[in-house]
Amino acid sequence: MSSGITLSSATRQNLLSLQDTASLTSTTQNRLATGLKVSSALDSPVNFFTAQALSNRSADLGGLLDSISNGVQVIQAANQGITSIQKLIDSAKSTANQALSTQVTTTGTAKDDFTAAASTVAFYVNGTAKSTTLAATDDIDAAIGKLNTSAGSTMFSKDTTGKKIVLNASADVEFKDTASQTALGFSAGSGTAPNYGTANTTVAQAKELTVSGVDSRKKLAEQFNTLLTQITQLAKDSSFNGVNLISNGDPTNKLHIAFNEKDTANLDIQGQDLTSDGLDLDAITAGTTGTGNFLLDADVKTTLLSLGAASDTLRSASSTFGSNLSVVQNRQDFTKRLVNILDTGAANLTNADLNAEAANSQALSTRQSLGISALSLANQAQQGILQLLR
């Protein structure tokens, strides 16, 4: 025969209430400890998986933020390079203008009186070949006339005695050979022939002749070439993390920035060649027609025009990169805010309200105390029978 303990219905009801209270207390304590009201799919499948999807997208976008940040730095490096190159362009303009303002002259009076003789006088005016044939019957005035006609300007005259030839030219005048100098009464030059900016074969200047401005222009041309070298070096150094947008205009040289996890929103920024070659700035070298070493004013002016065009190219590139930078920074801010929205949405689905849970814990503690008291009251009838049996 089996035996068991018989509890009254009131007692059983109070026990069930205490069990429910203990279960709720355990749940509340877990929420307070973890800060989550949904910690697994068992708590709420819909909320759990929805929050997980939001968190995953937030993590993906957060990873893209590093790439976007690098993109911002690449563009800023390019823009800084453009700013610095523009300063070098301005220096090059100043150098060219200084060359333009430097007057080139060749002056001097022949050592000997002019003596008529059949001869060919060959010379160069700013690198351009000139020549005239003097007859044995030509006096000094006839010779001067022929020389000026050949030169294309009045640069030859005679001194106060009327016997010596005077050279006074606003240009670099060099003689092709010694015979051309001595035919006009100048002494044969000695030493190294000048090399001011042409590839012409000349002889050393006669000691009576003074050339000014040409050597200064040559040094300014050397400064100009140094600036071009610096422009190229600066452009090649304007990189960030191995990416350079201003040293190579090849179509494959571009910066790709993805703005979402599927790369359906993105931006491609094409690189440009802003080196001296890319800006069509040519070094000043010796030429055959006076184009070397800033010898001709016309060539200096052409160089200034090319520098102006280079400045226009830099301004256009700066505007393009500035516009792209604005887009990237805007998307960077948007992505940061979107990540925050996604994280907040996930938290709203899973995070517990700690204030409410703390209040629940206190209420459950009070309910548990009341349940124990109620259980005690439910057993008072049996306690009275116990007293009768004693």
C-alpha positions in Angstrom: 0.0 0.0 0.0 1.5 3.3 -1.1 1.5 6.3 1.1 2.0 10.1 0.4 1.8 13.5 1.9 -1.5 15.3 1.4 -1.3 19.1 1.0 -4.3 21.4 1.1 -5.2 23.2 -2.1 -4.3 26.6 -0.5 -0.9 25.3 0.3 -0.4 23.9 -3.2 -1.5 27.2 -4.7 0.9 29.2 -2.5 3.7 26.8 -3.5 3.0 27.4 -7.1 3.0 31.1 -6.6 6.4 30.9 -4.8 7.8 28.9 -7.7 6.5 31.4 -10.3 8.1 34.2 -8.2 11.4 32.4 -8.0 11.4 31.9 -11.8 10.7 35.6 -12.4 13.3 36.5 -9.9 15.9 34.4 -11.7 14.9 36.0 -15.1 15.2 39.5 -13.6 18.5 38.8 -12.0 19.9 37.4 -15.3 18.7 40.6 -17.1 20.4 42.8 -14.5 23.6 40.8 -14.7 23.8 40.7 -18.6 21.9 43.9 -19.4 20.0 41.9 -22.0 16.4 41.0 -22.2 17.0 38.8 -25.2 20.3 36.9 -24.9 19.4 34.0 -27.1 17.0 32.9 -29.8 15.0 31.1 -27.0 14.1 34.4 -25.4 12.6 35.9 -28.6 13.6 34.5 -32.0 12.3 37.5 -34.0 14.1 40.1 -31.8 17.3 38.0 -31.6 17.8 37.4 -35.3 16.7 40.9 -36.3 19.1 42.4 -33.8 21.8 40.1 -35.1 21.3 41.2 -38.7 21.4 44.9 -37.7 24.6 44.3 -35.7 26.2 42.4 -38.7 25.5 45.2 -41.1 26.8 47.7 -38.5 30.1 45.7 -38.3 30.4 45.6 -42.1 29.9 49.4 -42.4 32.3 49.9 -39.5 34.9 48.0 -41.5 34.3 50.2 -44.5 34.9 53.3 -42.4 38.6 52.5 -42.2 38.8 52.3 -46.0 36.8 55.6 -46.4 39.1 57.2 -43.8 42.2 56.1 -45.9 40.5 57.5 -49.0 40.1 60.9 -47.3 43.8 60.9 -46.4 44.8 60.0 -50.0 42.8 62.9 -51.4 44.1 65.3 -48.7 47.7 64.2 -49.5 47.0 64.9 -53.2 45.5 68.3 -52.4 48.4 69.3 -50.2 50.7 68.3 -53.1 48.8 70.5 -55.5 49.0 73.4 -53.0 52.8 73.0 -52.7 53.3 72.6 -56.4 51.4 75.8 -57.0 53.9 77.6 -54.8 56.8 76.2 -56.8 55.0 77.3 -60.0 54.8 80.8 -58.5 58.5 80.7 -57.8 59.2 79.6 -61.4 57.0 82.5 -62.7 59.1 84.9 -60.5 62.3 83.4 -61.9 61.1 83.8 -65.5 59.9 87.4 -64.9 63.3 88.2 -63.3 65.0 86.8 -66.5 62.7 88.9 -68.6 63.6 92.0 -66.7 67.3 91.3 -67.0 68.6 93.4 -70.0 70.9 91.6 -72.4 73.5 93.9 -74.0 76.8 93.6 -76.0 78.9 96.8 -76.1 82.4 97.7 -77.0 84.6 99.8 -79.3 87.1 98.2 -81.7 90.7 98.3 -80.7 92.0 99.2 -84.2 90.7 101.6 -86.9 88.6 100.0 -89.5 90.6 99.0 -92.6 88.8 98.2 -95.8 89.4 94.6 -97.0 87.4 91.9 -98.7 86.1 89.7 -96.0 83.0 87.8 -94.7 81.9 88.8 -91.2 79.9 86.0 -89.6 78.2 86.5 -86.2 75.2 85.5 -84.1 72.5 87.7 -82.7 70.9 85.9 -79.8 71.9 82.7 -81.4 70.6 83.5 -84.9 73.3 83.3 -87.6 74.0 86.6 -89.5 76.7 87.4 -92.1 77.7 90.1 -94.5 80.3 90.4 -97.2 82.6 93.4 -97.1 84.3 94.6 -100.2 87.8 96.0 -100.4 86.3 99.3 -101.5 83.9 99.6 -98.5 84.7 102.5 -96.2 83.6 102.4 -92.6 80.2 103.9 -93.3 79.5 101.3 -96.0 80.6 98.5 -93.7 78.4 99.7 -90.9 75.4 99.9 -93.2 75.9 96.3 -94.4 76.4 95.1 -90.9 73.2 96.7 -89.6 71.3 95.5 -92.6 72.5 91.9 -91.9 71.8 92.3 -88.1 68.3 93.6 -88.7 68.8 96.5 -86.3 71.1 99.4 -85.8 73.7 98.0 -83.5 76.9 99.0 -85.3 78.2 102.6 -85.4 81.5 104.5 -85.4 83.2 106.3 -82.6 83.8 110.1 -82.3 87.0 109.8 -84.4 85.0 108.2 -87.2 87.7 105.5 -87.6 86.6 102.7 -85.2 83.5 100.5 -85.2 81.4 100.6 -82.1 79.0 97.7 -81.2 76.1 98.6 -79.0 73.4 95.9 -79.1 70.5 95.1 -76.9 71.2 91.4 -77.6 73.9 88.8 -77.2 76.3 89.2 -80.1 78.9 86.4 -80.7 81.3 86.0 -83.5 81.6 82.8 -85.4 85.4 83.0 -86.0 88.4 85.1 -85.2 88.6 86.6 -88.7 85.2 88.1 -88.3 86.3 89.9 -85.2 89.6 91.2 -86.5 88.0 92.3 -89.8 86.0 94.9 -87.8 89.1 96.0 -85.8 88.3 94.0 -82.6 91.1 91.9 -81.2 91.1 88.1 -81.4 89.4 86.7 -78.3 91.3 84.3 -76.0 90.1 81.7 -73.6 86.9 79.7 -73.7 84.1 80.6 -76.2 80.9 81.7 -74.6 78.0 79.2 -74.2 75.2 81.3 -73.1 72.3 79.3 -74.5 72.9 78.2 -78.0 74.6 75.3 -79.6 76.5 77.5 -82.1 80.2 77.2 -82.6 81.7 80.5 -81.6 85.0 82.0 -80.6 86.0 83.7 -77.4 84.8 87.3 -77.2 87.2 90.1 -77.9 88.4 91.8 -74.8 86.9 95.1 -75.9 83.4 93.6 -75.9 81.3 93.4 -72.8 78.3 91.1 -72.6 75.9 91.7 -69.7 72.7 90.0 -68.7 73.3 86.8 -70.6 75.1 84.9 -67.9 72.5 86.1 -65.3 69.8 84.7 -67.5 71.6 81.5 -67.8 71.8 81.1 -64.0 68.1 82.0 -63.8 67.4 79.2 -66.3 69.3 76.8 -64.1 67.2 77.9 -61.1 64.1 77.3 -63.3 65.2 73.8 -64.1 65.8 73.1 -60.5 62.2 74.2 -59.7 60.9 71.8 -62.3 62.8 69.0 -60.7 61.3 69.9 -57.4 57.8 69.9 -58.9 58.2 66.4 -60.1 59.7 65.1 -56.9 57.0 66.8 -54.8 54.3 65.2 -57.0 55.8 61.8 -56.6 56.0 62.2 -52.8 52.3 63.2 -52.4 51.2 59.7 -51.6 49.4 58.1 -48.7 49.6 54.4 -47.9 51.1 53.8 -51.4 48.4 55.6 -53.3 49.4 58.7 -55.3 46.8 60.6 -57.3 49.0 63.3 -58.8 52.1 61.6 -60.2 50.5 59.3 -62.8 47.7 60.1 -65.2 47.4 56.5 -66.4 43.7 55.3 -66.5 44.5 52.5 -64.2 45.7 54.9 -61.5 42.5 55.5 -59.6 41.3 55.4 -56.1 38.2 53.2 -55.5 36.2 53.9 -52.4 33.2 51.6 -51.4 30.4 53.2 -49.4 28.3 50.2 -48.6 28.9 46.5 -47.8 27.8 45.4 -51.3 29.9 48.0 -53.1 26.8 49.2 -55.0 27.6 52.7 -53.8 31.1 53.8 -54.5 33.4 56.5 -56.0 36.3 56.2 -58.4 38.8 59.1 -58.3 41.0 59.3 -61.4 44.7 60.1 -60.8 46.3 62.9 -62.8 49.9 63.6 -63.9 50.9 66.8 -62.2 54.7 66.4 -62.5 56.6 68.9 -64.7 56.1 66.6 -67.7 52.4 66.3 -67.0 52.1 70.0 -66.7 53.9 70.5 -70.1 56.8 72.4 -68.4 60.0 71.9 -70.4 63.4 72.4 -68.9 65.5 75.2 -70.4 68.4 73.8 -72.3 70.9 75.1 -74.9 69.3 75.4 -78.4 70.3 76.2 -81.9 68.2 79.2 -82.4 68.5 81.1 -79.2 65.9 79.1 -77.3 68.4 78.1 -74.5 68.9 79.6 -71.1 66.3 82.3 -71.4 68.3 84.1 -74.0 65.3 85.4 -76.0 62.6 87.5 -74.5 60.1 85.7 -76.7 61.1 82.3 -75.3 60.8 83.6 -71.7 57.3 84.9 -72.5 56.4 81.5 -74.0 57.7 79.9 -70.7 55.5 82.2 -68.7 52.5 81.2 -70.8 53.2 77.6 -70.1 53.4 78.3 -66.4 50.1 80.1 -66.5 48.6 77.0 -68.2 50.1 74.8 -65.5 48.5 77.0 -62.8 45.1 76.6 -64.6 45.6 72.8 -64.7 46.5 72.8 -60.9 43.4 74.8 -60.1 41.2 72.5 -62.1 42.7 69.4 -60.4 42.3 71.0 -57.0 38.7 71.8 -57.7 38.1 68.2 -58.8 39.8 66.6 -55.8 38.1 69.1 -53.5 34.7 68.1 -54.8 35.5 64.4 -54.4 36.8 65.0 -50.9 33.5 66.7 -50.0 31.6 63.7 -51.2 33.8 61.2 -49.4 33.6 63.1 -46.1 29.9 63.4 -46.4 29.6 59.7 -46.9 32.0 59.1 -44.0 29.7 61.1 -41.7 26.7 59.4 -43.0 28.2 56.0 -42.4 29.1 56.8 -38.9 25.6 58.0 -38.1 24.1 54.9 -39.9 26.3 52.6 -37.8 25.0 54.3 -34.7 21.4 53.9 -35.8 21.9 50.2 -36.5 23.6 49.6 -33.1 20.8 51.5 -31.4 18.2 49.5 -33.2 19.8 46.3 -32.3 20.1 47.4 -28.7 16.4 48.4 -28.5 15.5 44.9 -29.5 17.7 43.1 -27.0 18.8 45.4 -24.2 17.0 45.3 -20.9 15.6 48.4 -19.2 17.7 48.2 -16.0 15.6 50.7 -14.2 12.5 48.6 -14.8 14.3 45.3 -14.0 15.6 46.8 -10.7 12.0 47.8 -9.8 10.9 44.3 -10.8 13.5 42.7 -8.6 12.4 44.7 -5.6 8.7 43.9 -6.3 9.5 40.2 -6.6 11.4 40.2 -3.4 8.3 41.7 -1.7 6.0 39.2 -3.4 8.3 36.3 -2.3 8.0 37.5 1.3 4.2 37.8 1.0 4.1 34.3 -0.5 6.0 32.8 2.4 3.6 34.5 4.8 0.6 33.3 2.9 2.0 29.7 2.9 2.4 30.0 6.7 -1.2 31.1 7.1 -2.4 28.3 4.9 -0.8 25.8 7.3 -2.2 27.3 10.5 -5.2 24.9 10.5 -2.9 21.9 10.6 -0.8 23.5 13.2 -4.0 23.8 15.4 -4.6 20.1 15.1 -1.0 19.5 16.1 -1.6 21.5 19.3 -4.7 19.3 20.1 -2.5 16.1 19.7 0.1 17.3 22.1 
